[in-house]
Amino acid sequence: MTYEQLIAYGYKKLNDSNLDPNLAYKTLFTIDFHINDYDQYMKLRNNDVSEQIIAKYQQTIEAFSINNQPFARVFGFDYFLKTKFFVLPSVFIFRSETELLVQEALTYLTKYNSIKKVADFCAGTGAVGLSLKKAHPDIDLTCLEYDHTATENIKLNALYHNLNINLIHTDLKQYLKQNKTTKYDLIVCNPPYITQSYQLEESLTKNDPIQALVDFDSENGLSFYELIIDHIDQIVNPDFVIIFEIGFDQKPLLIQLLKQKNVSYYYYFIKDYNNIDRILVLTNLK
């Protein structure tokens, strides 16, 4: 079997299972050290594949198509902004949409040299905050996460990328209650925002921790946003930016919340790849 035939097998198997067929390439690049990208694949596509690689490849594709396991659960890592990050078994798997949050934060970090103290609230694997630190090593990064396994995951990724960070293992509500002195120039946050009444797909509840998905402290999924907005003057410096990821239907609710809280700071929304409002930016930097 050639590489081209192997990819055709994987592509069809995934497509028949309503999964992203591009996983066929991503899987090959991961398990075969001879091929790291599409250009190398094109050069070697007519070459024969070893029996060992064929067996491993087919086994992995089966895990995707039959068991409906995401890439991170099969391999224990995934790529975020083309950078490898480990994902421990019970930790939330970052999504491609969240890259938009990081890209917007990087725009501010590039434009404003005054942004030095950065916080990643609800950090999960740490991919968001660590991506910022990797791009701007001079920032003082704090990752905050309440889940013990997730904090270990952040340590693992920080060590892998040789990044020195501050790691706080606590509940966000408790942190905001106790923190009286530390203020940040930039805060990024991808909190649990799915409502309790929303019917989650089985693949989500099977592969991600429910507490990282669902906001159990409110009916509208806004408790984390409200919590941070209520403490905004306590946690940010005079010139600041806060960047949230939000749910697909939460824009009008957040606009209403900001008006209720009499928030005078400038804010705007950014759409994702599917033209859905996905990012909320709150700032007094222009």
Residue pairs with C-beta under 8 A, 6 or more apart in sequence:
1 9
1 48
1 49
1 54
2 45
2 46
2 47
2 48
2 49
3 28
3 35
3 41
3 44
3 45
3 46
3 47
3 49
4 45
4 46
6 28
6 49
6 53
6 54
6 57
7 24
7 25
7 28
7 41
7 45
9 58
9 61
10 21
10 23
10 24
10 27
10 28
10 57
10 61
11 21
11 24
12 21
13 24
13 61
13 62
13 64
13 65
14 20
14 21
14 23
14 24
14 61
14 64
14 65
15 21
16 65
17 64
17 65
17 66
17 68
19 64
19 65
19 68
23 61
23 64
23 71
24 61
25 38
25 41
26 71
27 57
27 60
27 61
27 64
27 71
28 35
28 41
28 57
29 35
29 36
29 37
29 41
30 75
31 53
31 56
31 57
31 60
32 49
32 53
32 57
34 40
34 44
35 41
35 44
49 57
60 74
63 69
63 74
64 70
64 71
64 74
68 203
68 206
68 207
69 207
70 78
70 93
70 203
70 207
71 78
72 78
72 87
72 93
73 87
73 89
73 93
73 207
76 86
76 87
76 88
76 89
77 84
77 85
77 86
77 87
78 84
78 85
78 87
78 93
78 94
79 85
80 94
80 98
80 99
80 102
80 127
80 131
81 99
81 102
81 103
81 131
83 127
83 131
83 134
83 161
84 160
85 94
85 125
85 126
85 127
85 130
85 157
85 160
86 125
86 153
86 156
86 157
86 160
87 93
87 94
87 125
87 153
88 125
88 149
88 150
88 152
88 153
88 156
89 149
90 149
90 209
91 124
91 125
91 147
91 149
91 150
91 153
91 209
91 212
92 124
92 125
92 150
92 208
92 209
92 212
92 213
93 125
93 207
93 208
94 124
94 125
94 127
94 128
96 273
97 245
97 272
97 273
97 278
98 127
98 128
98 190
98 245
100 270
100 272
100 278
100 279
101 128
101 188
101 190
101 243
101 244
101 245
101 279
102 128
102 131
102 132
102 188
104 243
104 270
104 279
104 281
105 118
105 132
105 186
105 188
105 241
105 243
106 132
106 135
106 136
108 115
108 186
108 241
108 283
108 285
109 115
109 118
109 132
109 135
109 136
109 139
109 186
112 185
112 239
112 285
114 185
114 239
115 139
115 185
115 186
115 241
116 138
116 139
116 140
116 185
117 139
117 140
117 142
117 182
117 183
117 184
117 185
117 186
117 237
118 129
118 132
118 133
118 139
118 140
118 141
118 142
118 184
118 185
118 186
118 187
118 188
119 129
119 141
119 142
119 143
119 144
119 184
119 186
119 187
119 188
119 235
120 126
120 128
120 129
120 132
120 141
120 142
120 143
120 144
120 187
120 188
120 189
121 144
121 172
121 187
121 188
121 189
121 191
121 224
121 228
122 144
122 145
122 172
122 189
122 190
122 191
122 192
122 212
122 224
123 129
123 143
123 144
123 145
123 150
123 154
124 145
124 150
124 153
124 154
124 190
124 212
125 150
125 153
125 154
125 157
126 143
126 145
126 153
126 154
126 157
126 158
126 165
127 157
128 188
128 190
129 141
129 142
129 143
129 165
129 188
130 141
130 143
130 154
130 157
130 158
130 161
130 163
130 165
132 139
132 141
132 186
132 188
133 139
133 141
133 163
133 165
134 161
134 163
137 163
139 186
140 166
141 163
141 165
141 166
142 165
142 166
142 167
142 168
142 182
142 184
143 154
143 165
143 166
143 167
143 168
144 168
144 170
144 172
144 175
145 151
145 154
145 167
145 168
145 169
146 169
146 170
146 171
146 172
147 209
147 211
147 212
148 169
151 167
151 169
154 165
154 167
155 167
158 164
158 165
158 167
168 175
172 191
172 224
172 227
172 228
173 227
176 227
176 228
176 231
176 234
176 235
179 234
179 235
180 234
182 235
183 234
183 235
183 236
183 237
184 235
184 236
184 237
184 240
185 236
185 237
185 239
185 240
185 241
186 240
186 241
186 242
186 243
187 228
187 235
187 236
187 240
187 241
187 242
187 243
188 242
188 243
188 244
189 224
189 228
189 242
189 243
189 244
189 245
190 244
190 245
191 215
191 224
191 225
191 244
191 245
192 211
192 212
192 213
192 214
192 215
192 216
192 221
192 224
193 215
193 221
193 222
193 224
193 225
193 245
193 246
193 247
193 250
194 200
194 213
194 214
194 215
194 221
194 247
195 214
195 215
195 218
195 219
195 220
195 221
195 247
196 214
196 215
196 216
196 219
197 219
198 214
200 210
200 213
200 214
204 213
205 213
215 221
215 222
215 223
215 224
217 223
217 224
218 226
220 250
220 253
221 247
221 250
222 250
222 253
222 254
222 257
225 244
225 246
225 254
225 257
225 280
226 257
226 261
228 235
228 242
228 244
229 257
229 258
229 261
229 263
229 282
230 261
232 242
232 263
232 265
232 282
236 242
238 284
239 284
239 285
240 283
240 284
240 285
241 281
241 282
241 283
241 285
242 281
242 282
242 283
243 279
243 280
243 281
243 282
244 279
244 280
244 281
244 282
245 278
245 279
246 254
246 269
246 277
246 278
246 279
246 280
248 276
248 277
248 278
250 277
251 269
251 277
251 280
254 280
258 267
258 282
263 282
265 282
265 283
265 284
266 282
266 283
266 284
266 286
267 280
267 281
267 282
267 283
268 280
268 281
269 277
269 279
269 280
269 281
270 277
270 278
270 279
270 281
271 277
271 278
272 278
272 279
